[in-house]
Amino acid sequence: MHGLPVRRSVRLRGFDYRSVGAYFITICTYRRACIFAEIVNDATVLSVAGEVVESGWRAIPRFSPDVGLDLFVVMPNHVHGILVLGEGFREKHSPEANASPLHRFRPKGTQGGSISAIVQTFKATTTRRVRSLPGLMGLRLWQRGFYDHVIRDDEELNRLRYYIEENPLRWGLDEENPQRSV
């Protein structure tokens, strides 16, 4: 009997994604559809859907108060951003603090307070808001999953900030650009 394919996680095995630190995140639209922005004269010009996504990213600290936002950019078909989990975050989101007594020893699903939970909430709230826009009611907004990278030091943090800042300038060569110059 053949079941569904087993999907492997791209997360670091054994790493606690509730750990204090900085994380580089990339989230892409479903089928890389360019619905959030256009790049005009090397600058991002957001669509209404892109404005919703930008607003949703800025709102992350409201639903996760110990999460700080560093640099981010909304591109035509993806978002790059740096999330910083602050002191006290892990303690508030320990499995013991949130699990029901029946599930303390074997949590299932997305771990509360993790980077995955934060991205999941961001994707869900922005999807609801974008689908409320005229003509976008049934839109499948995001692809499954996201890319993350644990930022290990200040040099790497500065390199990723530069990458985010320069992303609109490189759109013509970007792998995510369906009309890129080769």
RAWO-V162061 format. One record per residue. N is the residue number from 1. PHI is phi in whole degrees, 0 to 359 (none if undefined). OMEGA is omega as a letter, one per 40 degrees, with the letter a starting at -180 (999 if undefined). D_FIRST is the distance of its C-alpha to the first C-alpha in Angstrom with 2 decimals. Layout:
N_PHI_OMEGA_D_FIRST + N_PHI_OMEGA_D_FIRST
This chain:
1_none_a_0.00 + 2_258_i_3.80 + 3_258_i_6.53 + 4_291_i_10.15 + 5_296_i_12.05 + 6_276_i_13.97 + 7_267_i_17.61 + 8_267_i_20.25 + 9_284_i_23.53 + 10_263_i_26.68 + 11_288_i_28.85 + 12_294_a_30.82 + 13_296_i_29.05 + 14_83_a_31.21 + 15_274_i_33.64 + 16_269_a_34.78 + 17_282_i_34.87 + 18_255_a_37.43 + 19_294_i_39.89 + 20_300_i_43.30 + 21_153_a_43.60 + 22_251_a_43.11 + 23_226_i_39.87 + 24_270_a_39.67 + 25_236_i_37.18 + 26_231_i_36.06 + 27_234_a_34.23 + 28_252_i_33.53 + 29_288_i_33.43 + 30_299_a_30.44 + 31_55_i_30.41 + 32_57_i_33.67 + 33_296_a_35.70 + 34_272_a_39.37 + 35_240_a_40.31 + 36_266_a_42.11 + 37_192_i_45.10 + 38_236_i_47.00 + 39_259_a_48.72 + 40_237_a_52.37 + 41_52_i_54.89 + 42_64_i_52.51 + 43_235_i_52.19 + 44_277_i_49.38 + 45_246_a_50.25 + 46_285_i_47.81 + 47_279_i_46.65 + 48_298_i_46.56 + 49_297_i_42.83 + 50_296_i_43.77 + 51_295_i_46.49 + 52_297_a_44.01 + 53_295_i_41.77 + 54_299_i_44.86 + 55_298_i_46.04 + 56_296_i_42.65 + 57_294_i_42.73 + 58_297_a_46.29 + 59_277_a_45.24 + 60_309_i_42.76 + 61_296_i_45.52 + 62_288_i_46.10 + 63_264_i_42.67 + 64_224_a_42.49 + 65_302_i_46.17 + 66_269_i_45.94 + 67_256_i_44.30 + 68_257_i_46.76 + 69_259_i_46.44 + 70_255_a_47.68 + 71_297_i_47.82 + 72_207_i_45.29 + 73_214_i_45.13 + 74_261_a_43.40 + 75_257_a_42.76 + 76_306_a_41.84 + 77_225_i_38.06 + 78_198_i_37.67 + 79_234_i_39.38 + 80_247_i_40.51 + 81_199_i_41.96 + 82_246_i_42.90 + 83_254_a_42.26 + 84_239_i_44.26 + 85_272_a_43.30 + 86_270_i_46.60 + 87_303_i_47.98 + 88_87_a_46.88 + 89_296_a_43.59 + 90_298_a_41.42 + 91_297_a_43.31 + 92_292_a_42.87 + 93_243_i_39.13 + 94_290_i_38.29 + 95_302_a_35.22 + 96_294_a_37.69 + 97_286_a_39.77 + 98_246_a_37.01 + 99_279_i_34.32 + 100_288_a_34.47 + 101_302_a_35.25 + 102_284_a_31.78 + 103_240_a_30.09 + 104_299_a_32.70 + 105_265_a_30.77 + 106_220_i_27.33 + 107_294_i_27.85 + 108_241_i_24.91 + 109_78_a_25.00 + 110_289_a_27.92 + 111_288_a_30.69 + 112_306_i_33.83 + 113_79_i_36.65 + 114_276_i_34.60 + 115_304_i_34.95 + 116_299_i_31.49 + 117_294_i_32.80 + 118_296_i_35.98 + 119_294_i_34.26 + 120_300_i_31.85 + 121_294_i_34.96 + 122_302_a_36.81 + 123_296_a_34.08 + 124_295_a_33.74 + 125_291_i_37.51 + 126_290_i_38.22 + 127_299_i_35.52 + 128_301_a_37.10 + 129_290_i_40.55 + 130_294_i_39.78 + 131_295_i_38.05 + 132_276_i_41.29 + 133_283_i_43.23 + 134_304_i_44.32 + 135_82_a_41.89 + 136_241_a_39.05 + 137_306_a_37.58 + 138_261_a_33.92 + 139_299_i_33.90 + 140_273_a_30.90 + 141_277_a_33.08 + 142_247_i_31.20 + 143_285_i_28.37 + 144_293_i_25.72 + 145_75_i_27.10 + 146_195_i_30.41 + 147_258_i_32.13 + 148_226_i_34.22 + 149_216_i_36.59 + 150_284_a_38.46 + 151_277_a_42.12 + 152_263_a_43.73 + 153_202_a_47.44 + 154_296_i_50.18 + 155_299_i_50.14 + 156_294_i_46.49 + 157_301_i_47.17 + 158_294_i_50.08 + 159_296_a_48.14 + 160_288_i_45.40 + 161_299_i_48.10 + 162_298_i_49.67 + 163_302_a_46.37 + 164_296_a_45.91 + 165_299_a_49.55 + 166_271_a_49.51 + 167_306_i_46.20 + 168_299_i_47.90 + 169_291_a_50.25 + 170_262_a_47.39 + 171_305_a_45.40 + 172_299_a_46.33 + 173_250_a_44.51 + 174_293_i_41.69 + 175_300_a_38.12 + 176_280_a_37.20 + 177_276_a_39.87 + 178_294_i_38.47 + 179_248_a_42.01 + 180_295_i_42.90 + 181_278_a_45.45 + 182_261_999_44.14
